[in-house]
Amino acid sequence: MQEEAIDDEKRYYSMGEVSAMFDVNASLIRFWEKEFDILKPKKNKKGNRLFTPKDVHNLKLIHHLVKERGFTLKGAQAKLKANKEDTAQVAEVITKLKMIKQALAEIRKEL
């Protein structure tokens, strides 16, 4: 996943923005929408999906479980239902650790 901050001031993200944010195809996002009931993007008159910051946050959790930790879809669904807050905290810690690792690698390169 590309590390891009979720702008809570922005009301909606397009499918293109979301798929680029997670570096996945739009079809995977649509599939996850069907499989996970926590994803509920709005649709405009044309039928285009509009994702709220909450949807993007939920996608981040799903991406973390499925793509980074290797959960099956059923396993990820169960984990999110059992303890969504714990999963969110772990995902946030991992994101911060990756950023620190990247910063340290850049510092090492400069030395």
PyMOL commands that place a pseudoatom at each C-alpha (Angstrom):
pseudoatom trace, name=CA, resn=MET, resi=1, chain=A, elem=C, hetatm=0, pos=[0.000, 0.000, 0.000]
pseudoatom trace, name=CA, resn=GLN, resi=2, chain=A, elem=C, hetatm=0, pos=[1.239, 3.443, -0.828]
pseudoatom trace, name=CA, resn=GLU, resi=3, chain=A, elem=C, hetatm=0, pos=[1.468, 5.505, 2.315]
pseudoatom trace, name=CA, resn=GLU, resi=4, chain=A, elem=C, hetatm=0, pos=[-0.947, 8.311, 1.699]
pseudoatom trace, name=CA, resn=ALA, resi=5, chain=A, elem=C, hetatm=0, pos=[-2.649, 10.149, 4.499]
pseudoatom trace, name=CA, resn=ILE, resi=6, chain=A, elem=C, hetatm=0, pos=[-6.395, 9.985, 4.675]
pseudoatom trace, name=CA, resn=ASP, resi=7, chain=A, elem=C, hetatm=0, pos=[-7.697, 13.534, 4.531]
pseudoatom trace, name=CA, resn=ASP, resi=8, chain=A, elem=C, hetatm=0, pos=[-10.598, 13.678, 6.992]
pseudoatom trace, name=CA, resn=GLU, resi=9, chain=A, elem=C, hetatm=0, pos=[-11.560, 17.064, 5.525]
pseudoatom trace, name=CA, resn=LYS, resi=10, chain=A, elem=C, hetatm=0, pos=[-12.226, 15.460, 2.146]
pseudoatom trace, name=CA, resn=ARG, resi=11, chain=A, elem=C, hetatm=0, pos=[-15.781, 14.136, 2.033]
pseudoatom trace, name=CA, resn=TYR, resi=12, chain=A, elem=C, hetatm=0, pos=[-15.459, 11.546, -0.741]
pseudoatom trace, name=CA, resn=TYR, resi=13, chain=A, elem=C, hetatm=0, pos=[-12.795, 9.635, -2.649]
pseudoatom trace, name=CA, resn=SER, resi=14, chain=A, elem=C, hetatm=0, pos=[-13.360, 8.239, -6.129]
pseudoatom trace, name=CA, resn=MET, resi=15, chain=A, elem=C, hetatm=0, pos=[-12.755, 4.606, -7.016]
pseudoatom trace, name=CA, resn=GLY, resi=16, chain=A, elem=C, hetatm=0, pos=[-9.617, 5.642, -8.910]
pseudoatom trace, name=CA, resn=GLU, resi=17, chain=A, elem=C, hetatm=0, pos=[-8.199, 7.450, -5.891]
pseudoatom trace, name=CA, resn=VAL, resi=18, chain=A, elem=C, hetatm=0, pos=[-8.933, 4.530, -3.574]
pseudoatom trace, name=CA, resn=SER, resi=19, chain=A, elem=C, hetatm=0, pos=[-7.534, 1.861, -5.893]
pseudoatom trace, name=CA, resn=ALA, resi=20, chain=A, elem=C, hetatm=0, pos=[-4.364, 3.950, -6.387]
pseudoatom trace, name=CA, resn=MET, resi=21, chain=A, elem=C, hetatm=0, pos=[-4.080, 4.474, -2.621]
pseudoatom trace, name=CA, resn=PHE, resi=22, chain=A, elem=C, hetatm=0, pos=[-3.977, 0.715, -2.030]
pseudoatom trace, name=CA, resn=ASP, resi=23, chain=A, elem=C, hetatm=0, pos=[-2.250, -0.163, -5.323]
pseudoatom trace, name=CA, resn=VAL, resi=24, chain=A, elem=C, hetatm=0, pos=[-4.967, -2.673, -6.240]
pseudoatom trace, name=CA, resn=ASN, resi=25, chain=A, elem=C, hetatm=0, pos=[-7.455, -3.009, -9.093]
pseudoatom trace, name=CA, resn=ALA, resi=26, chain=A, elem=C, hetatm=0, pos=[-10.870, -1.399, -8.799]
pseudoatom trace, name=CA, resn=SER, resi=27, chain=A, elem=C, hetatm=0, pos=[-12.381, -4.858, -9.274]
pseudoatom trace, name=CA, resn=LEU, resi=28, chain=A, elem=C, hetatm=0, pos=[-10.765, -6.003, -6.004]
pseudoatom trace, name=CA, resn=ILE, resi=29, chain=A, elem=C, hetatm=0, pos=[-12.257, -3.015, -4.168]
pseudoatom trace, name=CA, resn=ARG, resi=30, chain=A, elem=C, hetatm=0, pos=[-15.694, -3.866, -5.621]
pseudoatom trace, name=CA, resn=PHE, resi=31, chain=A, elem=C, hetatm=0, pos=[-15.225, -7.504, -4.585]
pseudoatom trace, name=CA, resn=TRP, resi=32, chain=A, elem=C, hetatm=0, pos=[-14.272, -6.501, -1.032]
pseudoatom trace, name=CA, resn=GLU, resi=33, chain=A, elem=C, hetatm=0, pos=[-17.348, -4.251, -0.956]
pseudoatom trace, name=CA, resn=LYS, resi=34, chain=A, elem=C, hetatm=0, pos=[-19.522, -7.326, -1.547]
pseudoatom trace, name=CA, resn=GLU, resi=35, chain=A, elem=C, hetatm=0, pos=[-17.654, -9.470, 0.978]
pseudoatom trace, name=CA, resn=PHE, resi=36, chain=A, elem=C, hetatm=0, pos=[-17.322, -7.010, 3.879]
pseudoatom trace, name=CA, resn=ASP, resi=37, chain=A, elem=C, hetatm=0, pos=[-20.440, -5.367, 5.257]
pseudoatom trace, name=CA, resn=ILE, resi=38, chain=A, elem=C, hetatm=0, pos=[-18.394, -2.560, 6.849]
pseudoatom trace, name=CA, resn=LEU, resi=39, chain=A, elem=C, hetatm=0, pos=[-17.826, -1.093, 3.363]
pseudoatom trace, name=CA, resn=LYS, resi=40, chain=A, elem=C, hetatm=0, pos=[-20.750, 1.019, 2.239]
pseudoatom trace, name=CA, resn=PRO, resi=41, chain=A, elem=C, hetatm=0, pos=[-19.653, 3.547, -0.376]
pseudoatom trace, name=CA, resn=LYS, resi=42, chain=A, elem=C, hetatm=0, pos=[-22.251, 5.942, -1.659]
pseudoatom trace, name=CA, resn=LYS, resi=43, chain=A, elem=C, hetatm=0, pos=[-23.101, 5.970, -5.349]
pseudoatom trace, name=CA, resn=ASN, resi=44, chain=A, elem=C, hetatm=0, pos=[-23.808, 9.035, -7.431]
pseudoatom trace, name=CA, resn=LYS, resi=45, chain=A, elem=C, hetatm=0, pos=[-26.457, 9.234, -10.169]
pseudoatom trace, name=CA, resn=LYS, resi=46, chain=A, elem=C, hetatm=0, pos=[-24.069, 7.605, -12.648]
pseudoatom trace, name=CA, resn=GLY, resi=47, chain=A, elem=C, hetatm=0, pos=[-23.449, 4.709, -10.264]
pseudoatom trace, name=CA, resn=ASN, resi=48, chain=A, elem=C, hetatm=0, pos=[-19.862, 5.725, -9.468]
pseudoatom trace, name=CA, resn=ARG, resi=49, chain=A, elem=C, hetatm=0, pos=[-18.759, 4.752, -5.989]
pseudoatom trace, name=CA, resn=LEU, resi=50, chain=A, elem=C, hetatm=0, pos=[-17.817, 7.531, -3.585]
pseudoatom trace, name=CA, resn=PHE, resi=51, chain=A, elem=C, hetatm=0, pos=[-15.836, 6.437, -0.539]
pseudoatom trace, name=CA, resn=THR, resi=52, chain=A, elem=C, hetatm=0, pos=[-15.919, 8.366, 2.734]
pseudoatom trace, name=CA, resn=PRO, resi=53, chain=A, elem=C, hetatm=0, pos=[-12.815, 8.635, 4.959]
pseudoatom trace, name=CA, resn=LYS, resi=54, chain=A, elem=C, hetatm=0, pos=[-14.455, 5.955, 7.160]
pseudoatom trace, name=CA, resn=ASP, resi=55, chain=A, elem=C, hetatm=0, pos=[-14.727, 3.631, 4.139]
pseudoatom trace, name=CA, resn=VAL, resi=56, chain=A, elem=C, hetatm=0, pos=[-11.065, 4.266, 3.320]
pseudoatom trace, name=CA, resn=HIS, resi=57, chain=A, elem=C, hetatm=0, pos=[-10.098, 3.494, 6.917]
pseudoatom trace, name=CA, resn=ASN, resi=58, chain=A, elem=C, hetatm=0, pos=[-12.070, 0.224, 6.753]
pseudoatom trace, name=CA, resn=LEU, resi=59, chain=A, elem=C, hetatm=0, pos=[-10.408, -0.629, 3.436]
pseudoatom trace, name=CA, resn=LYS, resi=60, chain=A, elem=C, hetatm=0, pos=[-7.051, -0.020, 5.088]
pseudoatom trace, name=CA, resn=LEU, resi=61, chain=A, elem=C, hetatm=0, pos=[-7.932, -2.602, 7.751]
pseudoatom trace, name=CA, resn=ILE, resi=62, chain=A, elem=C, hetatm=0, pos=[-9.114, -5.116, 5.159]
pseudoatom trace, name=CA, resn=HIS, resi=63, chain=A, elem=C, hetatm=0, pos=[-5.994, -4.558, 3.052]
pseudoatom trace, name=CA, resn=HIS, resi=64, chain=A, elem=C, hetatm=0, pos=[-3.800, -5.013, 6.128]
pseudoatom trace, name=CA, resn=LEU, resi=65, chain=A, elem=C, hetatm=0, pos=[-5.450, -8.303, 7.085]
pseudoatom trace, name=CA, resn=VAL, resi=66, chain=A, elem=C, hetatm=0, pos=[-5.769, -9.832, 3.624]
pseudoatom trace, name=CA, resn=LYS, resi=67, chain=A, elem=C, hetatm=0, pos=[-2.732, -8.543, 1.740]
pseudoatom trace, name=CA, resn=GLU, resi=68, chain=A, elem=C, hetatm=0, pos=[-0.177, -7.919, 4.489]
pseudoatom trace, name=CA, resn=ARG, resi=69, chain=A, elem=C, hetatm=0, pos=[-1.024, -10.564, 7.090]
pseudoatom trace, name=CA, resn=GLY, resi=70, chain=A, elem=C, hetatm=0, pos=[-2.343, -13.221, 4.695]
pseudoatom trace, name=CA, resn=PHE, resi=71, chain=A, elem=C, hetatm=0, pos=[-5.785, -13.751, 6.216]
pseudoatom trace, name=CA, resn=THR, resi=72, chain=A, elem=C, hetatm=0, pos=[-8.448, -15.483, 4.172]
pseudoatom trace, name=CA, resn=LEU, resi=73, chain=A, elem=C, hetatm=0, pos=[-11.580, -13.451, 3.507]
pseudoatom trace, name=CA, resn=LYS, resi=74, chain=A, elem=C, hetatm=0, pos=[-13.518, -15.480, 6.076]
pseudoatom trace, name=CA, resn=GLY, resi=75, chain=A, elem=C, hetatm=0, pos=[-10.697, -15.051, 8.587]
pseudoatom trace, name=CA, resn=ALA, resi=76, chain=A, elem=C, hetatm=0, pos=[-10.535, -11.297, 7.991]
pseudoatom trace, name=CA, resn=GLN, resi=77, chain=A, elem=C, hetatm=0, pos=[-14.316, -11.005, 8.363]
pseudoatom trace, name=CA, resn=ALA, resi=78, chain=A, elem=C, hetatm=0, pos=[-14.199, -12.902, 11.661]
pseudoatom trace, name=CA, resn=LYS, resi=79, chain=A, elem=C, hetatm=0, pos=[-11.270, -10.836, 12.947]
pseudoatom trace, name=CA, resn=LEU, resi=80, chain=A, elem=C, hetatm=0, pos=[-13.024, -7.559, 12.157]
pseudoatom trace, name=CA, resn=LYS, resi=81, chain=A, elem=C, hetatm=0, pos=[-16.242, -8.707, 13.817]
pseudoatom trace, name=CA, resn=ALA, resi=82, chain=A, elem=C, hetatm=0, pos=[-14.424, -10.009, 16.896]
pseudoatom trace, name=CA, resn=ASN, resi=83, chain=A, elem=C, hetatm=0, pos=[-12.127, -7.061, 17.571]
pseudoatom trace, name=CA, resn=LYS, resi=84, chain=A, elem=C, hetatm=0, pos=[-12.042, -4.262, 15.014]
pseudoatom trace, name=CA, resn=GLU, resi=85, chain=A, elem=C, hetatm=0, pos=[-10.387, -1.738, 17.371]
pseudoatom trace, name=CA, resn=ASP, resi=86, chain=A, elem=C, hetatm=0, pos=[-7.457, -4.052, 18.156]
pseudoatom trace, name=CA, resn=THR, resi=87, chain=A, elem=C, hetatm=0, pos=[-6.958, -4.732, 14.462]
pseudoatom trace, name=CA, resn=ALA, resi=88, chain=A, elem=C, hetatm=0, pos=[-6.947, -0.990, 13.749]
pseudoatom trace, name=CA, resn=GLN, resi=89, chain=A, elem=C, hetatm=0, pos=[-4.338, -0.360, 16.446]
pseudoatom trace, name=CA, resn=VAL, resi=90, chain=A, elem=C, hetatm=0, pos=[-2.057, -3.122, 15.158]
pseudoatom trace, name=CA, resn=ALA, resi=91, chain=A, elem=C, hetatm=0, pos=[-2.371, -1.849, 11.573]
pseudoatom trace, name=CA, resn=GLU, resi=92, chain=A, elem=C, hetatm=0, pos=[-1.511, 1.691, 12.718]
pseudoatom trace, name=CA, resn=VAL, resi=93, chain=A, elem=C, hetatm=0, pos=[1.566, 0.505, 14.626]
pseudoatom trace, name=CA, resn=ILE, resi=94, chain=A, elem=C, hetatm=0, pos=[2.779, -1.474, 11.608]
pseudoatom trace, name=CA, resn=THR, resi=95, chain=A, elem=C, hetatm=0, pos=[2.292, 1.561, 9.345]
pseudoatom trace, name=CA, resn=LYS, resi=96, chain=A, elem=C, hetatm=0, pos=[4.318, 3.749, 11.715]
pseudoatom trace, name=CA, resn=LEU, resi=97, chain=A, elem=C, hetatm=0, pos=[7.066, 1.137, 11.992]
pseudoatom trace, name=CA, resn=LYS, resi=98, chain=A, elem=C, hetatm=0, pos=[7.332, 0.953, 8.194]
pseudoatom trace, name=CA, resn=MET, resi=99, chain=A, elem=C, hetatm=0, pos=[7.682, 4.725, 8.031]
pseudoatom trace, name=CA, resn=ILE, resi=100, chain=A, elem=C, hetatm=0, pos=[10.436, 4.635, 10.679]
pseudoatom trace, name=CA, resn=LYS, resi=101, chain=A, elem=C, hetatm=0, pos=[12.210, 1.833, 8.808]
pseudoatom trace, name=CA, resn=GLN, resi=102, chain=A, elem=C, hetatm=0, pos=[12.076, 3.846, 5.585]
pseudoatom trace, name=CA, resn=ALA, resi=103, chain=A, elem=C, hetatm=0, pos=[13.433, 6.961, 7.343]
pseudoatom trace, name=CA, resn=LEU, resi=104, chain=A, elem=C, hetatm=0, pos=[16.272, 4.955, 8.905]
pseudoatom trace, name=CA, resn=ALA, resi=105, chain=A, elem=C, hetatm=0, pos=[17.147, 3.424, 5.524]
pseudoatom trace, name=CA, resn=GLU, resi=106, chain=A, elem=C, hetatm=0, pos=[17.347, 6.933, 4.031]
pseudoatom trace, name=CA, resn=ILE, resi=107, chain=A, elem=C, hetatm=0, pos=[19.570, 8.117, 6.886]
pseudoatom trace, name=CA, resn=ARG, resi=108, chain=A, elem=C, hetatm=0, pos=[21.807, 5.084, 6.461]
pseudoatom trace, name=CA, resn=LYS, resi=109, chain=A, elem=C, hetatm=0, pos=[22.098, 5.782, 2.742]
pseudoatom trace, name=CA, resn=GLU, resi=110, chain=A, elem=C, hetatm=0, pos=[23.258, 9.331, 3.459]
pseudoatom trace, name=CA, resn=LEU, resi=111, chain=A, elem=C, hetatm=0, pos=[25.989, 8.221, 5.890]
for i in range(1, 111): cmd.bond("trace and resi %d" % i, "trace and resi %d" % (i + 1))
show_as sticks, trace
zoom trace
